[in-house]
Amino acid sequence: MQRFAGTPKNCIMEEYIWFLVELFISGKTTEAEESELVYLLGTHPDSLYVVKEFLNEYNDPDPQVTSSQKQALLNRTEKYPS
């Protein structure tokens, strides 16, 4: 992940989290990317809250991941202290 001068680190992290969420809901994350998403959400509670709301509300007309896969991802974040 490249950081540009003058760009706040947390802004880049938030964009990267959303990039991984997009890959996840498209069913295209690798095991390593999914684990990284779990770690980042588990260690960034503000982002976790927003992503959790998004995953619960997002109604994909052609879903690539199931509700149980979404819930399993969110459950894995709980091993990180908030």
Backbone torsions as a table, in degrees:
resi	resn	phi	psi	omega
1	MET	NA	120.8	-178.9
2	GLN	-89.3	136.4	178.4
3	ARG	-108.0	131.5	-179.0
4	PHE	-94.9	144.7	-179.6
5	ALA	-57.1	132.7	177.1
6	GLY	86.0	-4.3	179.0
7	THR	-93.7	123.3	179.9
8	PRO	-59.6	137.7	-177.6
9	LYS	-57.6	-42.1	-178.1
10	ASN	-66.7	-27.4	177.3
11	CYS	-68.0	-43.5	178.0
12	ILE	-63.9	-42.2	-179.7
13	MET	-61.8	-43.8	179.9
14	GLU	-61.6	-42.3	178.0
15	GLU	-63.1	-39.6	-179.8
16	TYR	-67.4	-40.0	176.5
17	ILE	-59.2	-45.4	-179.6
18	TRP	-67.2	-32.7	174.5
19	PHE	-61.0	-45.9	179.0
20	LEU	-66.4	-37.4	176.5
21	VAL	-61.9	-43.3	178.7
22	GLU	-60.8	-43.9	176.6
23	LEU	-61.6	-42.3	-178.4
24	PHE	-60.8	-50.6	-176.8
25	ILE	-69.7	-18.9	175.8
26	SER	-85.8	-4.8	-180.0
27	GLY	76.9	19.6	-173.4
28	LYS	-111.1	8.6	179.0
29	THR	-75.1	143.9	170.3
30	THR	-80.1	169.3	177.3
31	GLU	-60.4	-39.5	179.8
32	ALA	-66.4	-42.3	179.2
33	GLU	-65.7	-39.8	178.7
34	GLU	-66.1	-40.5	176.9
35	SER	-63.6	-39.0	177.7
36	GLU	-65.3	-40.8	177.3
37	LEU	-61.3	-43.8	178.2
38	VAL	-59.4	-46.9	179.9
39	TYR	-61.2	-48.2	-177.5
40	LEU	-63.3	-42.1	178.4
41	LEU	-68.1	-37.3	179.8
42	GLY	-68.2	-25.7	-178.7
43	THR	-104.5	1.1	177.3
44	HIS	-131.2	80.7	-173.8
45	PRO	-57.2	-32.7	179.0
46	ASP	-64.7	-43.1	177.9
47	SER	-67.8	-39.2	178.5
48	LEU	-57.8	-44.9	-179.5
49	TYR	-59.2	-46.8	-177.4
50	VAL	-67.7	-42.8	-179.9
51	VAL	-66.0	-40.2	178.5
52	LYS	-59.8	-45.8	177.8
53	GLU	-60.7	-43.9	179.7
54	PHE	-60.7	-49.6	-178.1
55	LEU	-63.5	-32.4	178.4
56	ASN	-74.5	-30.4	-176.1
57	GLU	-95.6	-25.9	-174.3
58	TYR	-66.9	125.1	-179.1
59	ASN	-115.6	90.2	-178.3
60	ASP	-76.9	125.1	179.4
61	PRO	-67.3	-20.7	178.7
62	ASP	-136.5	71.4	-172.8
63	PRO	-65.0	139.4	177.4
64	GLN	-102.5	-13.3	175.5
65	VAL	-129.5	149.6	-178.4
66	THR	-87.7	166.7	175.6
67	SER	-59.8	-37.8	179.8
68	SER	-68.8	-32.3	175.6
69	GLN	-67.8	-40.2	176.9
70	LYS	-62.6	-45.4	-179.2
71	GLN	-65.2	-38.4	178.6
72	ALA	-62.8	-40.9	177.0
73	LEU	-60.5	-48.6	-179.1
74	LEU	-64.3	-38.7	178.9
75	ASN	-62.3	-35.7	179.8
76	ARG	-65.6	-24.8	-179.3
77	THR	-72.7	-17.8	-174.9
78	GLU	-69.8	-14.5	179.8
79	LYS	-75.3	-9.4	178.3
80	TYR	-97.0	131.1	179.3
81	PRO	-68.0	139.9	-179.1
82	SER	-91.7	NA	NA
